[in-house]
Amino acid sequence: MFRILVPVLALMSAFFAASGATAADAGPQPAATATAYADMEKTSSWSQCSSAACSGGNSTSSYWVAPYQTTPALDGSSTEFSMAGGAYTDDLFWVHPGNNPSASHYILDWNVYTDANAPAVAEALEFDFVQVAAGRKFNFSSECNYAVGTWDTWNEAAMSWVHTSVPCNKFTPNTWHHLRWAYERVGAQTHYISLTVDGVTYPIPPAFAYQPAPPTNWSNGALTFQVQQDLNSSPGSGFKEWVNQATLYAW
């Protein structure tokens, strides 16, 4: 696997050197020149699917997305995602916030809230950012893998998850949790730099951080934000989650 390695201290200082960050702002900071795609969840343009070909698992009996929810919400308007179905069913939801073929550095920042059912029945909670540039699909997909207890990164060429060494404890239900990913595209690879969860930042070790970005026929510059819900082996189960203040910074 081809890699362009950057000294760790220089890399981390480039993303963490911003001044004036608060606890809610913990983790890497966007460059002053970054374009902010703010409140990506606040739209009625969400698309959705549930099939092996699209979401990667069995189809569910019920799934939907509902924007502009006042409760729970941090700013009065969140988006609710709901699913219910049989064992190992998956639902994928996505929205296109814009087009930016020149960007190569990104921060994805959002808040998530789950109901009381999620810890028992969710297999994984997935959050993705996809950038198409120079004819390649840079798929920065990640998931909190409830079944394994790690954060996973995505290998687009192999179409498979890679378990990292970063722990993922199941989110406390009925509570907002703040997450922030820092990424960059390097040559023909995605580079997962760090993940910040509720103010604690985890640098991603190189063994899990670099994944291939294969060629694609998707439209150049297209940006995509995705949320996916996966059920475990519990039959006839379901859960809900809410996303609020989802912002992508790209430069």
Buried (B, 14 or more C-beta within 10 A) or exposed (E): EEEEEBEEEEBBEBBBEBEEEEEEBBBBBBBEEBBBBEBBBBBEEBEBBBBEEBBBBBBBEEBBBBBBBEEBBEEEBBBBBBBBBBBBBBBBBBBBBBEBBEBBBBBBBBBBBBBEBBBEBBBBBBBBBBBBBEEBBBBBBBBBBBEBEBBBBBBBEEEEBBBBEBEBEBBEBEEBBBBBBBBBBBEBBBBBBBBBBBEEBBBBEEEBBBBBBBEBEBEEBBBBBBBBBBBBEBEEBBBBBBBBBBBBBBB
